[in-house]
Amino acid sequence: MLSIIEQIKQGKLWDFHGGIHPAENKDLSNKSPIVNAGIPQELVLPLKQHIGSKGDIIVAVGDKVQKGQPLTQGDIAMCVPVHAPTSGTITAIEQRTTAHPSGLSDLCIVIAPDQQDTWCDKTTYADYEDRDPAELIDAIRLNGIAGLGGAGFPTARKLQGGLGNVDILIINAAECEPYITADDRLMRDYAEEVIEGVRILRHIISPKLTIIGIEDNKPEAIQALEQHVKEDDNILIRVVPTKYPSGSSKQLVKILTGREVPSQSRSTSVGVIMQNVGTAFAIKRAIIDGEPLIERVVTLTGEAFKERGNVFAMLGTPIAYLLDKFGYKADKKHPRVIIGGSLMGFTLPHSNVPITKMTNCILAPKRKELPLHTYEMACIRCSACADVCPSSLLPQQLQWYAKDQNYEKCEEYNLQDCIECGACAYVCPSEIPLVQYYRQAKAEIWARSQDEINAERARQRFEAKQARMDRDKAERENRFKKAAETRREEMAKTGGDDAVAAAIARVKAKQAAAQNEKPEVKPAVAAAIAAAKAKQAASAQGATSETLPDNSEMAKLREERKRQARERKAEKEAGESTTSASSNDSKKDAVAAAIARAKAKKAQQASEQKAPVADSVVENAEVDPKKAAITAAVARAKAKKEAQQAQSESTSEPVAETETVDPKKAAVAAAVARAKARKAAQQAQAQAQSEITPEPVAETEDVDPKKAAVAAAVARAKARKAAQQAEAQSETTSEPAAETETVDPKKATVAAAVARAKARKAAQQAQAQSETTPEPVAETEAVDPKKAAVAAAVARAKARKAAQQAEAQSETTSEPVAETDDVDPKKAAVAAVAAAVARAKARKAAQQAQAQSETTPEPVTETDDVDPKKAAVAAAVARAKARKAAQQAEAQSETTPEPVAETEAVDPKKAAVAAAVARAKARKAAQQAAKEQQNIEED
């Protein structure tokens, strides 16, 4: 009996079950040679253009790429890389619609060609006969070659699986599907390169026989191949009858070899390996020329195309580009673009779909050329589909189970053996789209199988992990057990076991003894504890039986002294800041020193005046009426002090605003400041003279009222006389001060503002000192507590009224200064002279008023039997008159400085210095008056 190879060589052919003979329609596109489609404006390259997994992207957006440069890479056999079809720039890596029946999108690399078509470095294997087959297989894989017949199976993986397992190599050139002529024109135009690719495959696989199977409807291609096949090539060109689907892998193996591929198996299982004509051509280009798979032959056919034929189209070329270039005219009612043939192809959702490695035909039929399926009807069980099925399946049963989603039954009826040729749907009288049901069922079965595989893999990994953990745990326990046994053996050998047991016994014995024994207490320690407890009890009883002393008055006095100390410290810091601000100029330093000395004296006098008050309060702590009077006086003093501090803070703020002032304004401000200083001194003197009374209230129990009135009159006279002497001295020294050297106008203005604020503060402090003594208390022999409270209230009201009057006077005098915007220095000098004249007149009027007031108290000494109430009334009337006379004199002094503006010129800086000197002297006079008043009170 002849072998299969001998039978094949003798020309024997076999047949397969079923098959159909549809209209071929190949004449539309096989008459013209293959042309180049050109370079489009954009190339869209899907990462997956084959059966298998995607590669890893090795480029980024913005990279420049050259023609043939790899864009992805992969280390596994089922991963095929993608290359750049031309040179250009990577513009995007994003999701785009791909050529798939589902119409879904996939990750794609988008290239903008530069139209230069620059190649990268090529790797060629011209001497492939001297190369190892494994090296050539790896080169085929790196050049991205996959099956170009439509399935897209990686060629390298198929060749690797056939090494040493096959004896027959079949080159599929049947191209049985209607309309498609890509392989036909490729064999006609590039027959030599096709045969060279077959020789490379023969060198890699080393089969016993090589067969090129081609249908009898391609006579020109058969003739072209026969011209390039040599006798020593051991290649047979076998012509088979035209029958659809004879180009399918299993069916062609059956026709040429008579061998039938088992269910869900490949042709290599029967010793046969099959490659497509286009794949052989691509292998020749990759091995001999070093060109990766970057283009393929695509058939453009259908009556909607004006120019039909076959073209070399770059992978990633948008179908819309081909439609526009080759004159596509869509059908008006039902425009359609189909990838593949009329039986196995699928309609595109839109034309912006790229060409891939598996795209062999673009069919654009018109409605009359390829009728549409109107609607699906019920199956009539005619069995026509089963008669034409090339895989010997039962299409009607598969359709029922797929429609019912009974996928177990579909697998039982061998749905996976369906090659989706479409023969069953072609002959179905009910126009049922059977292939669509099969594709959908296959996809669902595949998804479920993947889920099962993943679940099984996860289970295996979990079980392996658990087994590893159990094994590690057992090993760890065994290791610990062995270590413990080793230690016991060593202890037994060295006698350490008995030593450990003895130590444990001793510890337990000590613990038991400690629990049974009671702690012993030494007699000395017990006696010391008892003595301490007795002392604590005695001290507790003494504390409860005795009453605590009342130290509230002493606490108040301590708080008062602390407050005075804080005030002195604040005044001292203010003086230091004032002196540091004016340390740059020697004359300003002198003025600051004078101011500091005045402040120190003032603080000393204030502390000396408050000390007798505190002493008198301590002495009279046991008498309730006197305590009430003193408490009221202290309260009034504190209230006035807080009011004065608030006023001083409010008046000190405008100083910072006088930074840039005209020299003329500075002179006027100096004159006004001097007037205000004298006015404040006069007010302080008038108040001191009118309200002066001896402060030690505690000593008024045994004093005669007549003597008290006479002493008050004498004190007022002495105070007036001292004030007049101070004023006379200030007049004689204030005039020459105007002859000092030059001073900065801005600093003079600031000094004037500071002087005004300090003058107000001095007046307020003088008022507070004069008003802190309760007047009516000294005139009564035995003070009633209710009367003392009434007197304190009356004194507080008088103090508030006097403070308000002083604030009103200070506010009215400070306003006219701002109105002198444009004052000439000469006018300022005239104003200074007029101010001096006004001051002299004011002093004269004050002296006259004082002389009148001095003459009034003298008759009091002559009255031996004067009523105490009348004496108090007379003293109050005298004080009121003195205040009125002082206010009139001040009003005259305030109205005089304004009209004078026509005297000779005076330096404004000298005027400022004179103002500072005048202010210092006024403070000194006030201090002297206060000191004399204190001396009178002590006498």
HELIX and SHEET records of a PDB file:
HELIX    1   1 ILE A    4  LYS A    9  1                                   6    
HELIX    2   2 TYR A  128  ASP A  130  5                                   3    
HELIX    3   3 PRO A  133  LEU A  142  1                                  10    
HELIX    4   4 THR A  155  GLY A  162  1                                   8    
HELIX    5   5 ALA A  182  ASP A  189  1                                   8    
HELIX    6   6 ALA A  191  ILE A  205  1                                  15    
HELIX    7   7 PRO A  219  HIS A  228  1                                  10    
HELIX    8   8 GLU A  231  ASP A  233  5                                   3    
HELIX    9   9 SER A  249  THR A  257  1                                   9    
HELIX   10  10 SER A  267  VAL A  270  5                                   4    
HELIX   11  11 VAL A  277  ILE A  287  1                                  11    
HELIX   12  12 ILE A  319  LYS A  325  1                                   7    
HELIX   13  13 ALA A  384  VAL A  388  1                                   5    
HELIX   14  14 PRO A  395  LYS A  403  1                                   9    
HELIX   15  15 TYR A  407  GLU A  412  1                                   6    
HELIX   16  16 LEU A  415  ASP A  417  5                                   3    
HELIX   17  17 ALA A  423  VAL A  427  1                                   5    
HELIX   18  18 LEU A  434  THR A  494  1                                  61    
HELIX   19  19 GLY A  496  ASN A  516  1                                  21    
HELIX   20  20 PRO A  523  SER A  545  1                                  23    
HELIX   21  21 SER A  552  ALA A  581  1                                  30    
HELIX   22  22 SER A  586  GLU A  619  1                                  34    
HELIX   23  23 ASP A  624  SER A  652  1                                  29    
HELIX   24  24 GLU A  653  GLU A  657  5                                   5    
HELIX   25  25 PRO A  663  GLU A  691  1                                  29    
HELIX   26  26 VAL A  697  GLU A  699  5                                   3    
HELIX   27  27 PRO A  705  SER A  734  1                                  30    
HELIX   28  28 PRO A  736  GLU A  739  5                                   4    
HELIX   29  29 PRO A  745  GLU A  771  1                                  27    
HELIX   30  30 PRO A  776  GLU A  779  5                                   4    
HELIX   31  31 PRO A  785  SER A  814  1                                  30    
HELIX   32  32 PRO A  816  GLU A  819  5                                   4    
HELIX   33  33 PRO A  825  THR A  855  1                                  31    
HELIX   34  34 GLU A  858  GLU A  862  5                                   5    
HELIX   35  35 PRO A  868  THR A  895  1                                  28    
HELIX   36  36 PRO A  908  GLU A  938  1                                  31    
SHEET    1   A 6 VAL A  35  ASN A  36  0                                        
SHEET    2   A 6 GLY A 309  MET A 314  1                                        
SHEET    3   A 6 GLU A 295  THR A 301 -1                                        
SHEET    4   A 6 CYS A 361  LEU A 363  1                                        
SHEET    5   A 6 ILE A 338  ILE A 339 -1                                        
SHEET    6   A 6 PHE A 346  THR A 347 -1                                        
SHEET    1   B 4 LEU A  43  PRO A  46  0                                        
SHEET    2   B 4 SER A 105  PRO A 113 -1                                        
SHEET    3   B 4 GLY A  88  THR A  97 -1                                        
SHEET    4   B 4 LYS A  64  VAL A  65 -1                                        
SHEET    1   C 2 ASP A  56  ILE A  57  0                                        
SHEET    2   C 2 THR A  72  GLN A  73 -1                                        
SHEET    1   D 4 ILE A 235  VAL A 240  0                                        
SHEET    2   D 4 LEU A 209  GLU A 215  1                                        
SHEET    3   D 4 ILE A 168  ALA A 173  1                                        
SHEET    4   D 4 VAL A 272  ASN A 276  1                                        
END                                                                             
